[in-house]
Amino acid sequence: MIPLLKLLPFVTTMLGGAVALRAHRRLHLVYGVAGGAMLGLAGFHLLPELGEFDAPVIGGVPLPFLMVIASFLLMLVLEELIGPHPTDDDSSGEHRHPHVGLIGASALVAHSFLDGLAIGIGFTVSASIGVAILVAVLAHDFADGMATAAIMRRHGNTQRRTWVLVLAAALAPVAGAFIGGALHLSEAWIANYAGFFAGTLIFFATRDMIPGARQSGTARTTLVTVTGGVLLMWLLAAAGV
């Protein structure tokens, strides 16, 4: 029974990706919700946990929080190295730098894998803890699937390549769940990665998703969709998910 439960994140991630890819003419709505969900995931789920770890302090700032800023700046540098930002020389405002989308989608795949590790480790402790973590991951993986597809399409990747990354994001938590029982990650590693991933989320939310929602939609629809995504993650946090 437990092995079957570990397969559920695959289904929810693929559903999230399908929702984003089938939106077509309403992709700006997906961008808005995905951007808000990214901000909410960073602000309500990742950043609060960073203060709970006993991490090294550099210049008066705990290392995981430095990783937040470092990852944001790294994404900014990579974006500028790969190609100019669309607002500089593209009047259409559409991103056409597929590798930037691959970077963001790959970060989400890595995050999904760590979610799966949490599931596997949880089941080694007890079935009830494993199920509790699984429920949380299922809620997050739907948003991850949608965000993965949105980032890929936003940067001009083909639908076929986008599906490949969504499939990778769907397989990642399943692989992590089966591997999780055999690995023992240190708290320091997890804290630093959480900080790095939070910075990546903030970057893609503010530099890609929300601007994309605004370019194709109105200020009102952007506000509503972004707020909706944030509220969704807030409700999950309030519910302890």
C-alpha atoms as one frame of an Amber mdcrd trajectory, in Angstrom:
protein
   0.000   0.000   0.000   2.775   2.469   0.919   4.564   2.062  -2.458   1.292
   2.964  -4.203   0.900   6.070  -2.036   4.381   7.182  -3.067   3.181   7.296
  -6.692   0.481   9.915  -5.998   2.792  12.970  -6.379   3.308  11.927 -10.010
  -0.421  12.330 -10.665  -0.841  15.728  -9.009   2.272  17.189 -10.669   1.139
  16.054 -14.119  -2.306  17.525 -13.455  -0.755  20.872 -12.564   1.328  20.839
 -15.742  -1.700  19.906 -17.846  -3.700  22.814 -16.434  -0.935  25.250 -17.404
  -0.413  23.805 -20.894  -4.104  23.677 -21.749  -4.671  27.297 -20.768  -3.303
  28.565 -24.128  -4.979  31.971 -24.551  -5.320  32.373 -20.808  -1.700  31.741
 -19.949  -1.514  35.168 -18.295  -3.909  33.843 -15.648  -1.651  30.837 -15.073
   1.371  33.139 -14.845  -0.363  35.224 -12.187  -1.448  32.274 -10.046   1.942
  30.570 -10.434   3.767  33.790  -9.506   1.642  34.251  -6.411   2.073  30.590
  -5.443   5.852  30.924  -5.772   5.904  33.976  -3.521   3.638  32.229  -1.033
   5.734  29.059  -1.044   8.854  31.095  -0.345   7.312  33.428   2.242   5.018
  31.071   4.157   6.703  27.670   3.849  10.437  28.049   3.241  11.619  31.274
   4.879   9.929  30.632   8.264  11.748  27.298   8.507  15.193  28.823   7.991
  15.202  30.372  11.449  14.646  26.975  13.059  18.041  25.602  12.026  21.284
  26.097  13.921  23.215  27.533  10.973  26.576  29.319  10.720  26.394  33.118
  10.941  28.397  35.199   8.461  28.552  38.949   8.939  25.708  38.786  11.420
  23.403  36.915   8.998  22.652  33.150   9.140  23.999  31.346   6.071  20.593
  30.073   4.793  19.329  33.675   4.569  22.468  34.662   2.672  21.671  31.840
   0.271  18.320  33.492  -0.486  20.034  36.627  -1.771  22.879  34.695  -3.406
  20.496  32.564  -5.454  18.478  35.615  -6.559  21.651  37.367  -7.719  22.907
  34.197  -9.414  19.672  33.861 -11.394  19.943  37.531 -12.362  23.511  37.096
 -13.608  22.638  33.930 -15.540  19.675  35.655 -17.181  21.834  38.557 -18.311
  24.591  36.242 -19.550  22.231  34.033 -21.527  20.580  36.958 -23.264  19.149
  40.464 -22.835  15.974  40.887 -20.896  12.945  41.138 -23.205  12.102  44.673
 -22.136  15.457  45.836 -23.498  14.946  45.000 -27.160  11.778  43.012 -27.665
   8.658  45.054 -28.148   6.448  41.988 -27.855   7.626  41.509 -24.265   7.835
  37.715 -24.740  10.789  35.809 -23.319  12.763  33.872 -25.953  15.603  32.469
 -23.848  14.683  28.786 -23.399  17.738  28.051 -21.224  16.495  30.484 -18.591
  13.260  28.509 -18.428  15.254  25.305 -18.097  17.135  26.734 -15.110  13.940
  27.643 -13.286  12.175  24.395 -14.172  15.204  22.360 -13.103  15.191  24.098
  -9.725  11.554  23.061  -9.301  12.441  19.478 -10.265  15.161  19.458  -7.599
  12.694  20.831  -5.063  10.190  18.105  -5.981  12.893  15.480  -5.453  13.546
  16.802  -1.937   9.789  16.704  -1.281   9.923  13.044  -2.200  12.851  12.456
   0.142  10.738  13.905   2.948   7.969  11.423   2.129  10.352   8.475   2.167
  11.983   9.531   5.424   8.563  10.142   6.975   7.379   6.611   6.220  10.502
   5.189   7.842   9.440   6.894  11.073   5.771   5.875  10.957   2.929   5.417
   8.498   0.969   8.343   9.984   3.897  10.760   9.641   4.533   9.552   6.105
   0.902  10.131   5.127   0.895  13.602   6.699   3.981  14.609   4.708   2.496
  13.023   1.583  -0.650  15.172   1.839   1.495  18.296   2.102   3.591  17.277
  -0.907   0.510  16.528  -3.010  -0.769  20.056  -2.460   2.612  21.580  -3.325
   3.291  19.347  -6.328   0.180  20.510  -8.166   1.515  24.074  -7.921   5.009
  22.832  -8.850   3.695  21.161 -11.994   1.830  24.290 -13.011   4.820  26.527
 -12.259   7.217  24.238 -14.164   5.071  24.373 -17.291   4.504  28.122 -16.945
   8.225  28.906 -16.651   9.089  26.750 -19.655   6.418  28.269 -21.898   7.159
  31.774 -20.678  10.692  31.447 -22.029   9.714  30.135 -25.436  10.337  26.418
 -24.898   8.389  24.044 -27.125   5.400  22.178 -25.748   7.254  18.878 -26.171
  10.244  20.090 -24.146   7.883  21.533 -21.564   6.172  18.174 -21.137   9.582
  16.549 -20.651  10.328  18.916 -17.739   6.843  18.449 -16.278   7.372  14.685
 -16.492  10.734  15.093 -14.744   9.054  17.176 -12.032   6.420  14.450 -11.650
   8.949  11.610 -11.443  11.273  13.466  -9.073   9.154  13.175  -5.893   8.427
   9.520  -6.643  12.148   8.778  -6.985  12.847  10.820  -3.862  10.188   8.938
  -1.901  11.752   5.556  -2.667  15.297   6.807  -2.043  14.412   8.809   1.084
  14.482   5.847   3.441  18.111   5.125   2.565  19.542   8.662   2.868  20.299
  10.848   5.874  20.652  14.505   4.851  22.080  16.911   7.408  19.960  19.764
   8.701  22.586  22.258   7.522  22.366  20.987   3.938  18.573  21.127   3.965
  18.552  24.650   5.435  21.011  26.007   2.876  19.122  24.417   0.009  15.807
  25.787   1.302  17.303  29.287   1.348  18.734  28.879  -2.155  15.418  27.595
  -3.502  13.469  30.415  -1.836  15.630  32.987  -3.623  15.075  31.186  -6.928
  11.318  31.230  -6.395  11.309  34.946  -5.603  13.373  35.658  -8.720  11.132
  33.801 -11.140   7.965  35.128  -9.506   9.016  38.770  -9.711  11.078  38.705
 -12.929   9.015  36.312 -15.039   5.635  35.140 -13.837   4.119  38.390 -12.568
   5.476  40.525 -15.470   4.113  37.871 -17.853   0.697  38.088 -16.255   0.729
  41.871 -16.610   1.875  41.938 -20.238  -1.015  39.832 -21.546  -3.643  40.778
 -18.997  -4.917  43.787 -17.125  -3.741  45.232 -13.845  -6.934  43.940 -12.227
  -6.559  40.342 -13.427  -2.890  40.371 -12.441  -3.732  41.549  -8.924  -6.497
  38.978  -8.554  -4.501  35.998  -9.843  -1.293  36.823  -7.975  -3.242  37.410
  -4.768  -5.110  34.150  -5.352  -1.847  32.227  -5.632  -0.486  33.839  -2.472
  -3.694  33.131  -0.548  -3.645  29.497  -1.666  -0.202  28.974  -0.138  -1.217
  30.958   2.948  -4.244  28.688   3.474  -2.033  25.628   3.124   0.378  27.067
   5.666  -2.469  27.910   8.045  -3.742  24.349   7.696  -0.305  23.052   8.587
   0.282  21.675   5.083
